[in-house]
């Protein structure tokens, strides 16, 4: 179909007026495509949600953390300023009771907490100091907040390890299993704003005993 010169001129004027209004308002036409990063994050979340976590190698250990009753023994390097500290650590927990035994560079720290009360035990002098402890919570993983996020493989100490990663309220836990040793739990990487610890696991069990949370008999308070 044809159109007259007047019609064409009219259409051109309408286009110019619309362009002028857009320029004045500073508005541009909305994009049809979503950012790629958002799409990738959504896909990763959907994939994690579809995983049957009860079949994961990490499930028994995650359940221990969620129960709030466990013994965790490990060797590891604590990434703290100004230098890294290599240590042997025992952490035990049962309800509101907690235990830390930390051996590093020839020294040993022994801390017991019951609710808000902390007992700092000196095994050498058979004495203890009573106080409060609020800054040890980063070592007590909030099991209730653990959510599975991803899995894959990495090379750790020259060996292929399968990993299963979880997020929790302030950080992430990454469980590493040795594919060359019957998928045995090898290490757990704990990352949060306070510390980064690669824990080489020597025990992760429910072997909690009541005496773990008692000051040894014969020790005196200072």
N, C-alpha and C positions, 0 to 999 in steps of 0.2 A: 504494500500500500504506500502511496506517496504522501508527502506533507508539504505545506506551503512554507515560504521563507519566514512568514510571521510566526508560524508554529515552531519552527526550529529556533528562531530567535528567543521565543518565550521559554522553551525548554532550557536553552543555554543560560538564560537569566536566572531560572530557578536553581540550576546547578551551582552557579556562582554565588547566589544568596546563601545556599546551604553550606557551601565551603566557608563563606565568611563567618557564618554563625558558629561553625565548629572552631574556627581559629580564635574567635572572641572568647568562647567558653573554655577553650583549652581541652575539650573532651575528644577522645578518639574512639573509634569503633572497637567493641570488645573482641578479644582474641577467642577463637573457637577451640584452641588446643590448650590442655592443662600442662603445667610444668612437668618435665620428665622426672625430676627428683621425687615429687609427690606421688606420681604413679608407681615408681620403684618402691617407695616406702610402703604404700598400700599393698602392693603385691607381696612384699616380704612379710607383712603382718598377716595377710590372708594365708600364706603358706605355713607360717608358724602355728596359726590357729587350727589348721587341718591336721597337724601332727598328733598322733596318739602318744602322749607323753608317758603313759603307763608302760610302753614298750621300749623306752629309751634306757640306755645303759646307766644314765645318771639318776633314774627315777628312785632307786632305793636310798640314795644319798640326799636327794631333794626331800624325800619324805622324812628322813631323820631331822633335817633342818627345820622342816615345818612342825615336827612333833615337839621341838624345843628340848629334846632329851638326847644327848649324844656326846661322844668323846671324839675329838679330832686331834691327831698328832701329825706333825709335819716338820720338815726341814725346809728352810727357805730364806730368801734374801728380801728384807723389808726395804723398799725404795723410799728412803726418807732423807731430807736435807740435814746436814751438809754431805753425808756419805751413806752408802748402803750398809746395812747390818745383817750379817749372816747369823741365823739362830735356829735352835731346836725349840719347838713350841708345843705345849699341850693345852688344849682348850676343852673344858667340859662344861656341860650345861644341863640343868634340870629345873624347869620352872623359873623362879626368880633367883636361883642359886647358880653361880658361875665360878669357874676356876681358870686361872692362867698360870702356867709355869713356863718361863722364858729363860733359856740358857743361851748366852751369847758372849763371845770374847772372854771366856773364863769367869763370867758372873752368872748368877742365877736369881731371878725374880719370881716370887711366889705370891700370887694375889688371889684372895677368895672374896667373893661378894655375895651378900644375902640381902636381897632387896636393894635399898639405897646405902647399906653399910658395907664398907670395904675393910678387909684385914690384909695389911701388907706384911708378909711374913719373912723374917730373916732366919733362914735355916742354919746359918753359921753360928749365930748367937742365941738361937732358940728363943727368939722374942718376936713380937709383932706390934704394929701400930694400927689403931682403929681410926677410920676416917670415912670420907664419902668418895665415890668414884663415879664420874659422869662421862669421862672421855674415852672409855673402853668400848663404847657401843659399836664402833666400826668393825671390831673383831667379832661381834655377835651379829651374824647375818640375820636379817628379818626374813625368816622362812616363809611367813604368810604372804609376803609380797613377791615371792619368786614367780617369774613368768618365763616360759620357754620362748627363745627368740630365733635361734638358728643352729645349724650343725654343719660339719664339714671335716676337712683334714688339714693338719699342719705338721711340719717337721720340727720335732722337739728333741734336743740333744742327739741329733743325727738319726732319729727314728721317726717313722710315720705314726702319727697319733690321730685318732678320731676325736673330735671335740663336739661338745654339746653346750651351748651358751644360754644363760638365763639373765634376765635383768631383775634387780630388786630396787627397793625404794631409793637408795642413794648410789647404786653402782651396778656392777655386772660380775657374774661368776661364770667361769669357763672351765668345764670338766674335760680333762684329757685322758683318753684310754689308749693303752699300748696295743696296737693291732698285731704286734709280733709276740705278745705275751698273753694270749687268751683274753684280750680286751680288758686287762686289769686296769683299775683306776691308778693312774700314774701321778697326776698333779691336778691342782685346782688353782686357777688364776683369779684372784680377787682384786678388782679395780674399783676405786671410789675416789672422791675428791681429797681424802686424807692420806691414803696409802695405796701402793700397788705391790701385791705380794704374790709371787709364784710359789705355791705350797706343794712341795714334793711329799706326797702322802705316805705315812708309815702306818697309820690306823685311822679308820673312820667307821665307828661302830656305835652300838647302844650300850656298851659295857660301862655304864655309870654306876658308881657305888656311893653310898651316903658319906663315907669317910672323906671323900674328895673335897667336901665343902665344910670340913671341920678343921679348926686350928689343931695341929698335933698336940697330944697330951704332953704336959710338962713345959710348954712354951708360955712365957710370961708377957703380959702387955706392958707397953712403955707409955 
